[in-house]
Amino acid sequence: MTKPWLNINEQWKTELVSDNSSTANIKFGDYVRFSSERYDSAYLSGYNGYSPMALTTMNAPQDYERFKLVDPSNPSSTAEITTNDEFELWLVNGDKYSVKVSGTEFEKSIPFVTSGGSTFRLIQITVNA
């Protein structure tokens, strides 16, 4: 669900799929997964078993819990992402599916689209040393 505020339920840890303990800066093109800071074993998921296909959570990081952060103005970019950079959230497993948020205050279902995905920014809360 989208909400117009940020609290513990909206905080997600961004992890590199190749090394979930890495402290390296995230780059465009990296494969990442998002684990909930609030709930144990909750991962952002693009599982396609629902109709229509929508963002959900799963209790383990598997195939549909991998995302690629893509620069919308340069999809082949591998530059480091800063908090000012916008990115699209593409599902790794499957064709080019990206998340599309409507922009309404509360959105209970976040669909995937094949073009025209929404752009997001990272809001850094903490950094692991």
C-alpha positions, 0 to 999 in steps of 0.5 A: 500500500502506498501512504503519504507518510514514512514510518516503520512500516514503510522502511525497507532495507535494500540488499544486493542480491549477489551479497546481502551483507555488502555495504557497497553503494547501490548502482543503477543496474544492480539486482537488489531485494528489499526486506522489511525493517518492521516484519521478520521474513517479509520481502517486497515481491513481484510474484506473478501468481496474482491477477492483475500482477501487483506488488506484494510481500513474500516470506523468503527471497526467491525469484520474484523478490529480485528487482533492478534499479533502472535510470529512466533517462539512461537504462544502461547506466551503472552509475552509483545512485544517490538520494537525488537520483530517480529510478524505476523499479523493474522486476528481474524475473520476467519481461520488463515489468516496472511498478506503477503508482497512481499517485493517490494518497492510499493505493491498496494494490500497486500494479506492474506495467510494461511501460511508463513505470513510476520513478522513485528515490531512495530515502536514507535512514541509516547506514551500516558501517 
